[in-house]
């Protein structure tokens, strides 16, 4: 997951290779990208947990 995050945000945000460090625009883009990715991952995890709880609350089939 971490390598996908790094790869995605780097590819999306970094396009100026004339300096060794990130420029301000790239830094802001990477920050927003990471926040958005983490929020999405958290929401997916919550939905998965909700689905698991619903499955556990149902009686087993055939009973």
C-alpha positions in Angstrom: 0.0 0.0 0.0 2.8 2.4 0.9 4.7 1.9 -2.3 1.5 2.4 -4.3 0.8 5.7 -2.4 4.4 6.9 -3.0 4.3 6.0 -6.7 0.9 7.5 -7.3 1.5 10.8 -5.6 5.0 11.1 -7.1 3.7 10.5 -10.6 0.8 12.9 -10.1 2.7 15.8 -8.5 6.3 15.8 -9.4 7.2 17.0 -12.9 10.1 19.5 -12.4 13.4 17.7 -12.3 15.6 20.9 -12.5 16.1 21.0 -8.8 17.0 18.4 -6.2 14.2 19.3 -3.8 10.5 19.7 -4.4 9.1 23.1 -5.3 6.3 24.6 -3.2 3.6 23.6 -5.7 4.8 20.0 -5.7 5.0 19.9 -1.9 1.4 21.1 -1.6 0.3 18.6 -4.2 2.0 15.7 -2.5 0.5 16.7 0.9 -3.0 16.8 -0.6 -2.5 13.6 -2.4 -1.4 11.7 0.7 -4.3 13.1 2.8 -6.8 12.2 0.1 -5.4 8.7 -0.2 -5.3 8.1 3.5 -8.9 9.4 3.9 -10.0 7.0 1.1 -8.2 4.1 2.7 -9.8 4.9 6.1 -13.3 5.0 4.5 -12.8 1.7 2.7 -11.7 0.1 6.0 -14.7 1.5 7.8 -17.1 0.1 5.1 -15.3 -3.3 5.2 -15.8 -3.4 9.0 -19.5 -2.4 8.7 -19.9 -5.3 6.2 -18.2 -7.7 8.5 -20.4 -6.7 11.4 -23.5 -7.2 9.3 -22.3 -10.6 8.2 -21.6 -11.6 11.8 -25.0 -10.4 13.0 -26.8 -12.7 10.5 -27.6 -16.2 11.6 -25.7 -19.0 9.8 -27.5 -20.4 6.7 -29.6 -23.5 7.3 -30.5 -22.7 10.9 
